[in-house]
Amino acid sequence: MGVEQNLSRSDRKRVDDILGRFQAGETSPTTLSSLLRDWKDLARSIAEGTKWSLSTYNRGLRTRSLIEEICEGLSMDGRRAVKEVLTQIDLDFISTTFDPLNNEIEIDPEQEIGWWQYRIPRSPQGEIELGFPELGMGIMPPSEACGELPL
């Protein structure tokens, strides 16, 4: 994705500072582009029905939270550059998940803070399917959770 090349020098410095605090003790370096790629991979794997664990799903949600934290520290131009890449990934994630506590079919990711934290896959696979009931979150068909979705 290479979004860093579209950021100003000061925005790149802010990204490096945030990632430096995040990576303390990590062996492999993380970049904003790699975080966006990881978020995209999670959205794609949900759409494809890939089996993964609850910890993998939660790690993906934490990745999205870190991307948000980075965006908050960027200039308006920097935010726009990241949002150009992030918006489609978010929409892909939204299309394959639902919020069991909110009956609204459509959400505006620009208006809801931390919206990704409340969404679960429409068709959970593998260990994750078993993990949600343990958290007190029953899996129900999307049609029951938030109405029929238009195709």
C-alpha positions as a Markdown table, in Angstrom:
| # | Residue | x | y | z |
|---|---|---|---|---|
| 1 | Met | 0.0 | 0.0 | 0.0 |
| 2 | Gly | 2.9 | 2.3 | 0.7 |
| 3 | Val | 0.7 | 5.0 | 2.3 |
| 4 | Glu | 3.8 | 6.4 | 4.1 |
| 5 | Gln | 5.1 | 7.9 | 0.8 |
| 6 | Asn | 2.0 | 10.1 | 0.8 |
| 7 | Leu | 2.6 | 11.5 | 4.2 |
| 8 | Ser | 4.6 | 14.7 | 5.1 |
| 9 | Arg | 7.9 | 14.3 | 6.9 |
| 10 | Ser | 6.3 | 15.4 | 10.2 |
| 11 | Asp | 3.4 | 12.9 | 9.8 |
| 12 | Arg | 5.9 | 10.1 | 9.1 |
| 13 | Lys | 7.7 | 11.1 | 12.3 |
| 14 | Arg | 4.5 | 11.0 | 14.3 |
| 15 | Val | 3.7 | 7.5 | 12.9 |
| 16 | Asp | 7.2 | 6.3 | 13.8 |
| 17 | Asp | 6.8 | 7.7 | 17.3 |
| 18 | Ile | 3.5 | 6.0 | 17.9 |
| 19 | Leu | 4.7 | 2.7 | 16.4 |
| 20 | Gly | 7.9 | 3.0 | 18.4 |
| 21 | Arg | 5.9 | 3.1 | 21.7 |
| 22 | Phe | 3.7 | 0.2 | 20.4 |
| 23 | Gln | 6.6 | -2.0 | 19.3 |
| 24 | Ala | 8.7 | -1.9 | 22.5 |
| 25 | Gly | 10.1 | -5.4 | 22.7 |
| 26 | Glu | 8.9 | -6.5 | 19.3 |
| 27 | Thr | 11.4 | -8.2 | 17.0 |
| 28 | Ser | 9.9 | -7.4 | 13.6 |
| 29 | Pro | 9.3 | -3.7 | 12.7 |
| 30 | Thr | 5.7 | -2.6 | 12.1 |
| 31 | Thr | 4.8 | 0.1 | 9.5 |
| 32 | Leu | 1.5 | 1.8 | 8.9 |
| 33 | Ser | 1.3 | 0.0 | 5.6 |
| 34 | Ser | 1.7 | -3.4 | 7.3 |
| 35 | Leu | -1.0 | -2.5 | 9.8 |
| 36 | Leu | -3.4 | -1.6 | 6.9 |
| 37 | Arg | -2.4 | -4.8 | 5.2 |
| 38 | Asp | -3.2 | -6.8 | 8.3 |
| 39 | Trp | -6.6 | -5.1 | 8.7 |
| 40 | Lys | -7.3 | -5.8 | 5.0 |
| 41 | Asp | -6.3 | -9.5 | 5.5 |
| 42 | Leu | -8.7 | -9.8 | 8.4 |
| 43 | Ala | -11.6 | -8.3 | 6.4 |
| 44 | Arg | -10.8 | -10.6 | 3.5 |
| 45 | Ser | -10.5 | -13.7 | 5.6 |
| 46 | Ile | -13.9 | -13.0 | 7.2 |
| 47 | Ala | -15.4 | -12.7 | 3.7 |
| 48 | Glu | -13.8 | -15.9 | 2.6 |
| 49 | Gly | -14.9 | -17.8 | 5.6 |
| 50 | Thr | -11.4 | -18.6 | 6.8 |
| 51 | Lys | -11.2 | -20.4 | 10.1 |
| 52 | Trp | -9.3 | -18.4 | 12.8 |
| 53 | Ser | -9.3 | -18.1 | 16.5 |
| 54 | Leu | -10.9 | -15.5 | 18.8 |
| 55 | Ser | -7.4 | -14.2 | 19.7 |
| 56 | Thr | -6.6 | -13.6 | 16.0 |
| 57 | Tyr | -9.9 | -11.7 | 15.6 |
| 58 | Asn | -9.2 | -9.6 | 18.7 |
| 59 | Arg | -5.6 | -8.9 | 17.4 |
| 60 | Gly | -7.2 | -7.6 | 14.2 |
| 61 | Leu | -9.5 | -5.3 | 16.2 |
| 62 | Arg | -6.5 | -4.1 | 18.1 |
| 63 | Thr | -4.7 | -3.4 | 14.8 |
| 64 | Arg | -7.7 | -1.3 | 13.7 |
| 65 | Ser | -7.5 | 0.6 | 17.0 |
| 66 | Leu | -3.8 | 1.3 | 16.5 |
| 67 | Ile | -4.5 | 2.6 | 13.0 |
| 68 | Glu | -7.1 | 4.9 | 14.5 |
| 69 | Glu | -4.7 | 6.1 | 17.1 |
| 70 | Ile | -2.1 | 6.9 | 14.4 |
| 71 | Cys | -4.7 | 8.8 | 12.3 |
| 72 | Glu | -5.6 | 10.9 | 15.3 |
| 73 | Gly | -2.0 | 12.2 | 15.5 |
| 74 | Leu | -1.8 | 13.1 | 11.8 |
| 75 | Ser | -2.3 | 16.4 | 10.0 |
| 76 | Met | -5.6 | 16.7 | 8.0 |
| 77 | Asp | -3.6 | 15.9 | 4.8 |
| 78 | Gly | -2.1 | 12.9 | 6.5 |
| 79 | Arg | -5.5 | 11.7 | 7.7 |
| 80 | Arg | -7.0 | 12.0 | 4.2 |
| 81 | Ala | -4.1 | 10.0 | 2.7 |
| 82 | Val | -4.7 | 7.2 | 5.2 |
| 83 | Lys | -8.5 | 7.3 | 4.8 |
| 84 | Glu | -8.1 | 6.9 | 1.0 |
| 85 | Val | -6.8 | 3.4 | 1.7 |
| 86 | Leu | -8.7 | 2.7 | 5.0 |
| 87 | Thr | -12.2 | 3.5 | 3.9 |
| 88 | Gln | -12.6 | 0.6 | 1.5 |
| 89 | Ile | -11.1 | -1.9 | 4.0 |
| 90 | Asp | -13.5 | -0.6 | 6.6 |
| 91 | Leu | -16.5 | -1.0 | 4.3 |
| 92 | Asp | -15.4 | -4.6 | 3.4 |
| 93 | Phe | -15.2 | -5.4 | 7.1 |
| 94 | Ile | -18.6 | -3.8 | 7.8 |
| 95 | Ser | -20.1 | -5.8 | 4.9 |
| 96 | Thr | -19.1 | -9.1 | 6.5 |
| 97 | Thr | -19.8 | -8.3 | 10.2 |
| 98 | Phe | -22.7 | -7.1 | 12.3 |
| 99 | Asp | -23.3 | -5.4 | 15.6 |
| 100 | Pro | -25.5 | -7.7 | 17.7 |
| 101 | Leu | -26.5 | -4.7 | 19.9 |
| 102 | Asn | -27.4 | -2.3 | 17.2 |
| 103 | Asn | -30.3 | -2.9 | 14.7 |
| 104 | Glu | -29.0 | -0.3 | 12.2 |
| 105 | Ile | -28.0 | -2.0 | 9.0 |
| 106 | Glu | -25.8 | 0.8 | 7.8 |
| 107 | Ile | -23.2 | 2.7 | 9.8 |
| 108 | Asp | -21.1 | 5.6 | 9.0 |
| 109 | Pro | -17.5 | 4.7 | 10.1 |
| 110 | Glu | -16.6 | 8.4 | 10.0 |
| 111 | Gln | -19.2 | 9.2 | 12.7 |
| 112 | Glu | -18.9 | 6.3 | 15.1 |
| 113 | Ile | -15.9 | 6.1 | 17.4 |
| 114 | Gly | -14.5 | 2.6 | 17.8 |
| 115 | Trp | -17.3 | 1.0 | 15.7 |
| 116 | Trp | -15.2 | -2.0 | 14.8 |
| 117 | Gln | -15.0 | -3.1 | 18.5 |
| 118 | Tyr | -18.7 | -4.0 | 18.5 |
| 119 | Arg | -18.9 | -6.0 | 15.3 |
| 120 | Ile | -18.8 | -9.8 | 15.0 |
| 121 | Pro | -18.6 | -11.9 | 11.8 |
| 122 | Arg | -21.9 | -12.8 | 10.1 |
| 123 | Ser | -20.6 | -16.3 | 9.5 |
| 124 | Pro | -18.0 | -17.1 | 12.2 |
| 125 | Gln | -15.8 | -20.1 | 11.5 |
| 126 | Gly | -13.6 | -22.3 | 13.6 |
| 127 | Glu | -12.6 | -21.4 | 17.1 |
| 128 | Ile | -14.2 | -18.0 | 16.9 |
| 129 | Glu | -17.6 | -19.5 | 16.5 |
| 130 | Leu | -17.2 | -21.1 | 20.0 |
| 131 | Gly | -15.6 | -18.0 | 21.5 |
| 132 | Phe | -18.4 | -15.6 | 21.3 |
| 133 | Pro | -20.9 | -17.5 | 23.5 |
| 134 | Glu | -18.2 | -17.7 | 26.2 |
| 135 | Leu | -18.1 | -13.9 | 26.1 |
| 136 | Gly | -21.9 | -13.8 | 26.5 |
| 137 | Met | -22.4 | -12.9 | 22.8 |
| 138 | Gly | -24.7 | -15.4 | 21.2 |
| 139 | Ile | -24.3 | -15.9 | 17.5 |
| 140 | Met | -27.6 | -15.4 | 15.7 |
| 141 | Pro | -28.3 | -15.1 | 12.0 |
| 142 | Pro | -27.8 | -11.6 | 10.7 |
| 143 | Ser | -31.5 | -11.5 | 9.7 |
| 144 | Glu | -32.5 | -11.8 | 13.3 |
| 145 | Ala | -29.7 | -9.5 | 14.6 |
| 146 | Cys | -30.2 | -6.5 | 12.3 |
| 147 | Gly | -32.8 | -7.3 | 9.7 |
| 148 | Glu | -32.6 | -8.7 | 6.3 |
| 149 | Leu | -29.7 | -7.3 | 4.3 |
| 150 | Pro | -30.1 | -6.1 | 0.7 |
| 151 | Leu | -28.2 | -8.2 | -1.8 |
